[in-house]
């Protein structure tokens, strides 16, 4: 491919909003025209046009829409949820946006391999939060690697990319998007208003419509097209390329580089900004393609954003063309690769175990929100530690008879899942708490109850440990505690 010099043009935001405005205006015109012609709510004279004679028993689908795989066929290894009643996947629309509050949307891309294998409801291949703060004129992109090890509500710990599949397979209220939103909200402690589930065919088509995207990889990347048996196209580090839709998708999906999922998340953000730049640099050529682009988007994106809110966003960007866009990816300074046993006989796999304090720093940079110890979900702390259900063992580092068993009884009455007591091998005069599996709520509880500081908390990841959290009692707890 030929190297391309990037050209600076007027601001993208205003131009793309013009495109959106034209598309929405034309769409609303045809909607109003057909709605009036086919009015049925009150009696009007005359017969309905032939185009309005619809057999209500036959589902109406678009010929351009790619059918999704059967979401009812869960695999044998799908974990069984706790106390969930099956229902049709529906999600309540959010309240109308007031144009002032921060708005965050979850972008979900599905895993093509699950579609190709007809393996039931697909997992998510991409999870990215797009956020905008109208008052402070800031926006951000926040990417979560697909192998992040998180607590999925009602299903327990698993990779975050399974949340969408579980929601679809079990036909939960809200379906895959609903469970994915709840999982990310609990993980980051950040409310999510909207979602958009993107069809990879639409992704390719949109990029082809705008003439490709320009990217400059920071390392060599081999692009293997979906369904293509040819030799992969190799992009060299530091070179600039214009990628058509199929190669842009391959670029965004590739995880076979040095930092795996982290590199891929960065490339996905590169592609989004590449789409922005491409439209900016080729505005006059893209204008005639607005209508097919609009049709493609409306057919292949599943979202809960209303047209009213889309229009409000349009005016927001028109009036605030200097919005600052920040980028963030959870990388290996914020998560540790570990091998875990997957639920329900799924074997073992390498996942990313989050480091909550580090993720909180990135979250607060992009969302400017507070947090005590880590990205925590809102709610009563006792309820949160019950849901976390960390196994806690208590050991005594001092020669006081019965101190460990009394502490076990005390913590059990307070709601902790205490599993054992005994003598400590740590030999510390101060109380030490060791977290083996990442339990931010339990740590917060213990720090408050035992009056501990950060120096007394040790994170030592070990998924084979007999307890999730170890409490090694020192003189500070023995001489000053609230136990009866």
C-alpha angles and dihedrals in degrees: 000000000000123000112246128208111221116235124212114231136167117299117299098217095067094045096048090048089054088054092049091046092054092047094048092046093052092043092051091047093056091041092053092045094052093039092055094044092050098040111156105159095088128021116267128179120261134031127296115257116259090251089063096055098105125171101228091204092064116076112234115228135171116250089222095053117105110226115237120234119265103283093194097070105088116187122246090255096055106124115242113243127229119250098338123151115211117238139154113291102257129146125201113243113248120250115270113283114249094211092239109068122083111265125205128189128193113222112205124193117187127229110257092203091066091051092048093049092046086228097156125260110009126239121235117265095188134033117179130161118216113195135180131189108198096190096052093034094233133133133182147190117217119185126199118199113240094237096056108138107230142152109264109204112257092358104067128224120348141129111300092236090069094064094082093046093049092049091052097041094051094039092232121182102279092019119220096338092050095053092041091053093048091048094051092044091053092045097051103023088231123128117236121207105179140025135197122194108201126209111222090221089059090048090057094043095051092051091049090050092056093046099258132293129274117231136170109202118212091213139021111287127188111211116210111188119223110262092003120125094190125112110282118260110243121215116203123225114261095015121118119230139182105221124200119220099274094048093043088055091048089049092051093046100045113113098165097102133098098284099030113201093013091058090046093053090053091050091051089055089047090056093051090052089043090057088051093051094044093055089046094052096043104035097136092051094047098051094080089053096056096103098050088044091052092048091050093050095048092050099046108034121080109201142151095219113119125221089245092059091044089057091049089053089050092057091043092059094042091055095041108043093155095065110147115230118208127191130213136174127182100240137176093285087064101037136034124219109236136163115243138174109252120228123273100010096312092142124231129312141170112255137170114257110205124236098213098201092055094045089050090058092054092043092053092049092057101032101028092221131140131246134173105216108345143335095313131179117237120256145081111324093226090054091048095052089048090054091045089051096191115183107238125199121192122209131180120227092183135066100252114126116236097003094122095046091046090050090050090053091047095050092044090055088049091056104263120138096238113183108174148003133205147119121316127235093197096085097205123150089209123063112264126195119200119197113201102174108027111268110168096172094051090048091050090050093050093046091053097043096043097035093237129166129215093267089066094056119086123186109206109162112217117150091186094058117122090236133031093221129025122201114199107193119221136182093276092066095038093054098039120030138126095235115129 
